[in-house]
Amino acid sequence: MKKAIVFDNSGTLLERYRVIKDVSTGELFTDVNSLHLIDSMDSLALVVLQFNTNCLLNLDSNTLISDVIKQHNIDFDVSFTSCETTKEEVTDILENENQATISDITDGFTILKEKIPKMELCNGPAVIIDINKNKIVYTITSAGKLFSEVIDTIKILQSRGIEIYIASGDRKGAINKLAEILNVNKKHAFGTVSPKGKCKVVRCLKDRGYKVMMVGDGLNDVLAFNNADVSVLTVEQEEEVSPKLINKTDYVIQKISEVISIDF
């Protein structure tokens, strides 16, 4: 039987570093899980902006994020939400928001550069909007570096004839770059997909006759876990894991290389 493994990105393939800023108070957080934050409330949505944050350094830091989105026609996708919403509703909020500025994104740069000087992977901005309040409540700046055994693990799996896919809520450009680094077919790399989108990737592979393993670390992987033949939770990121996730997985691994030993 044909086999495929679908990997999440941040926290699974990439050691993730994230800075979250509370727009109303100006407080910066490095130890808050954005998905848990959204899951704890009933009107929040994680919106990934499809551009590289480095371009913001050339703009006035006091410029509204909403103005940048409109002036540069920046696309976006909702990757995780605790409520039902539409792209039209999110567009209206993003284009008319009048509080969050570029500095709310770039203020996290200094912290990230201490951890990852080049900030080459997963470098992109996101915002958390409150659907009920019609505003941006948090900004997120993130970067990452591959866990040490990722490249060798992917090579071994590919040598066994297992097809590798990536399905992540992260920025599309970063996922395409990751696919290139890992020698994964870019047609097998899906960026800024929602939990339903990850589930769709798994289902499509199963419909094509594949036996599918899903490997992830976050709440946005639960639906894909439920539909995969084998689900694997990786805790290499060393963040608190939601009970909702632990109860939905077949295996828990400490390092990504342990995937090699799972027979499916």
Stockholm file with secondary structure:
# STOCKHOLM 1.0

chainA/1-264         MKKAIVFDNSGTLLERYRVIKDVSTGELFTDVNSLHLIDSMDSLALVVLQFNTNCLLNLDSNTLISDVIKQHNIDFDVSFTSCETTKEEVTDILENENQATISDITDGFTILKEKIPKMELCNGPAVIIDINKNKIVYTITSAGKLFSEVIDTIKILQSRGIEIYIASGDRKGAINKLAEILNVNKKHAFGTVSPKGKCKVVRCLKDRGYKVMMVGDGLNDVLAFNNADVSVLTVEQEEEVSPKLINKTDYVIQKISEVISIDF
#=GR chainA/1-264 SS CEEEEEECCBTTTEEEEEEEEETTTCCEESSCCHHHHHHTSSSEEEEEESSCGGGGGGSCTTSBHHHHHHHTTCCEEEEEESSCCCHHHHHHHHHHCCSCBTHHHHTTHHHHHHHCTTCCEEEEEEEEEETTTTEEEEEEEEEEEECTTHHHHHHHHHHTTCEEEEECSSCHHHHHHHHHHHTCCGGGEECSCCHHHHHHHHHHHHHTTEEEEEEECSGGGHHHHHHSSEEEEECTTCCCCCHHHHTTCSEEESSGGGGGGCCC
#=GC SS_cons         CEEEEEECCBTTTEEEEEEEEETTTCCEESSCCHHHHHHTSSSEEEEEESSCGGGGGGSCTTSBHHHHHHHTTCCEEEEEESSCCCHHHHHHHHHHCCSCBTHHHHTTHHHHHHHCTTCCEEEEEEEEEETTTTEEEEEEEEEEEECTTHHHHHHHHHHTTCEEEEECSSCHHHHHHHHHHHTCCGGGEECSCCHHHHHHHHHHHHHTTEEEEEEECSGGGHHHHHHSSEEEEECTTCCCCCHHHHTTCSEEESSGGGGGGCCC
//
